[in-house]
């Protein structure tokens, strides 16, 4: 029997968030044969540039998400919520629960739980609640239950309040180069006049790599109850 392909799912509050903060790990895993799934909880369309309407920018961002994921051999999913209008309710919980059951990720990546952005905070909460629902066999949906490890919460300059790196995931040089090419599909990552996103995350991957004795790495935080170290009696 062929070994099941491993899968990693990264969920961002807006299209482009997961690709920036987790993209090096996603690219590295893609090159190692993992299935890559990105999820945008909203389109992130209200940061539209002057030459595009909000509606035009959402359409463009949907295409950006698709192009990034496909360059990694993966899949992009986007929930039907507008930027700044994400809610955590039964509808959103079950939409994400069903995506987890559909793709069967081995691990989940998402936002740190504190942020300047409401959509980031709610996405972090949504992921944890959907993770629980997806893993419970007693929650009857179209697809069977599936448990995904995590969530590992990514480092983001917009989610810095209380963030302490815990887990360093290596980004290989090949993964770094693939990410550098793929992130160019996201207009704001290379064209924003407010913040140099691509340059910041390139530098951050190098800094975290040095700390972890890798060439490149991305850092993730865990909730306190996930930090327990277990040593079994022998």
C-alpha positions in Angstrom: 0.0 0.0 0.0 1.4 3.4 -1.0 2.2 5.8 1.9 -0.3 8.6 2.3 0.9 11.9 1.1 1.5 14.3 3.9 -0.4 17.6 3.9 0.1 21.0 5.5 -2.7 23.6 5.7 -2.0 27.3 6.4 -4.9 29.5 7.2 -4.6 33.3 7.1 -7.0 36.1 7.9 -6.6 37.5 4.4 -5.3 36.1 1.2 -1.6 36.6 1.3 -1.1 36.3 5.1 -0.3 32.6 5.3 1.7 32.9 2.1 4.0 35.5 3.7 4.3 34.2 7.3 4.4 30.5 6.5 5.4 30.5 2.9 9.0 29.3 3.4 7.8 26.3 5.3 5.1 25.6 2.7 7.6 25.8 -0.2 10.0 23.6 1.6 7.3 21.0 2.3 6.1 21.2 -1.3 9.6 20.3 -2.5 9.6 17.4 0.0 6.5 16.0 -1.6 3.9 17.3 0.8 0.4 18.5 -0.3 0.1 22.2 0.3 -3.2 23.9 1.1 -3.6 27.6 1.7 -6.9 29.0 3.1 -7.9 32.7 3.1 -10.5 33.4 5.8 -11.3 36.6 3.9 -10.1 38.0 0.6 -8.2 40.9 2.1 -9.6 43.1 -0.6 -10.1 46.3 1.4 -6.5 47.1 1.1 -7.1 47.7 -2.5 -4.6 49.9 -4.4 -5.8 53.1 -6.0 -6.1 51.7 -9.5 -8.5 48.9 -8.4 -12.0 48.9 -6.8 -12.5 46.6 -3.8 -14.4 44.2 -6.0 -11.7 44.1 -8.6 -9.0 43.6 -6.0 -10.9 40.6 -4.5 -11.0 39.0 -7.9 -7.3 39.7 -8.4 -6.4 38.3 -4.9 -8.4 35.1 -5.6 -6.2 34.7 -8.7 -3.0 35.5 -6.7 -3.9 32.8 -4.1 -4.5 30.3 -6.9 -1.2 31.1 -8.6 0.9 30.9 -5.4 -0.6 27.6 -4.4 -0.2 26.1 -7.9 3.4 27.1 -8.0 3.9 24.9 -5.0 1.8 22.2 -6.5 -1.0 22.9 -4.0 -4.5 24.1 -3.6 -5.9 27.5 -2.5 -9.2 27.7 -0.7 -11.0 31.0 0.3 -13.9 31.3 2.6 -16.8 33.5 1.5 -16.2 36.4 3.9 -15.3 40.0 3.0 -12.2 41.7 4.4 -12.9 43.0 8.0 -16.2 41.0 8.1 -15.1 37.6 9.4 -17.2 36.1 12.1 -16.8 33.0 14.2 -20.1 31.3 14.2 -21.5 27.9 13.2 -21.3 28.6 9.5 -17.6 29.6 9.5 -16.7 26.8 12.0 -18.2 24.1 9.8 -16.9 25.6 6.6 -13.3 25.3 7.9 -14.1 22.0 9.6 -15.2 20.5 6.3 -12.0 21.8 4.6 -9.9 20.1 7.2 -11.8 16.9 6.7 -11.5 17.3 2.9 -7.8 17.8 2.7 -6.7 15.8 5.8 -3.7 18.0 6.8 -1.1 16.6 9.2 -0.6 20.0 10.7 -2.3 23.4 10.8 -0.5 26.8 10.6 -2.3 30.1 11.4 -2.1 33.4 13.1 -0.9 34.1 16.6 -3.9 34.8 18.9 -3.1 38.5 19.5 -3.0 41.1 16.7 -3.7 44.6 15.6 -6.1 43.1 13.1 -9.5 41.8 14.0 -9.5 39.2 11.2 -6.2 37.8 12.4 -7.5 37.4 15.9 -10.8 35.8 14.8 -8.9 33.5 12.3 -6.8 32.1 15.1 -9.9 31.4 17.2 -11.7 30.0 14.2 -8.9 27.5 13.4 -8.8 26.2 16.9 -12.6 25.7 17.0 -12.7 24.1 13.6 -9.8 21.9 14.4 -11.8 20.5 17.4 -14.9 19.9 15.3 -13.0 18.3 12.5 -11.4 15.8 14.9 -14.5 14.7 16.7 -16.2 11.5 15.2 -19.4 12.5 17.0 -19.7 15.6 14.9 -21.4 14.1 11.8 -20.6 15.8 8.5 -20.4 14.6 4.9 -16.8 13.5 5.5 -15.3 11.5 8.4 -13.5 13.0 11.3 -9.8 14.0 10.9 -7.4 15.4 13.5 -4.7 17.8 12.5 -1.8 18.7 14.8 -1.3 22.3 15.9 -2.2 24.9 15.3 1.3 26.4 15.0 0.9 30.1 15.1 3.1 32.1 12.7 5.3 35.1 13.4 3.9 38.3 11.9 4.9 41.9 12.5 1.2 42.7 12.8 0.6 40.0 15.4 3.6 40.8 17.7 1.8 41.3 21.0 3.0 38.6 23.3 4.5 36.5 20.5 7.4 34.3 21.8 9.0 31.9 19.3 8.7 28.3 20.4 9.0 26.1 17.3 11.5 26.8 14.6 10.7 25.1 11.2 13.6 24.9 8.8 13.2 26.5 5.4 15.7 24.9 3.0 17.7 27.1 0.5 15.6 25.6 -2.3 12.4 26.3 -0.4 13.5 29.9 0.2 14.2 30.4 -3.5 10.8 28.9 -4.5 9.0 31.1 -2.0 10.9 34.2 -3.3 9.4 33.5 -6.7 5.9 32.4 -5.6 5.3 35.4 -3.3 5.7 37.8 -6.3 2.3 36.7 -7.4 0.9 38.7 -4.4 0.7 42.3 -5.5 0.9 43.9 -2.1 3.9 41.8 -1.0 6.1 43.5 -3.6 4.3 46.7 -4.4 3.0 48.1 -1.1 4.2 51.6 -0.4 3.3 51.2 3.3 5.5 48.2 4.2 8.1 46.2 2.4 6.5 42.8 3.0 8.7 40.6 0.9 12.0 42.1 2.1 10.9 41.9 5.8 10.0 38.2 5.6 13.1 37.4 3.6 15.2 39.0 6.3 13.1 37.4 9.1 13.7 33.9 7.7 17.4 34.5 7.8 17.3 35.8 11.4 15.3 32.9 12.6 17.5 30.5 10.7 20.6 31.8 12.4 18.9 31.5 15.8 18.0 27.9 15.1 21.3 27.0 13.4 19.6 26.6 10.0 20.3 28.7 6.9 16.6 29.9 7.0 13.7 29.2 9.3 10.2 30.4 10.3 9.2 30.7 13.9 5.9 29.7 15.5 4.3 30.1 18.9 2.1 27.6 20.7 -0.6 28.2 23.3 0.6 27.5 26.9 -1.1 24.2 27.2 0.6 22.9 24.1 4.1 23.5 25.6 4.0 20.6 28.0 6.9 18.3 27.8 6.1 14.6 28.6 8.8 12.2 29.9 7.5 8.7 30.3 8.8 6.4 33.0 10.9 3.5 31.7 
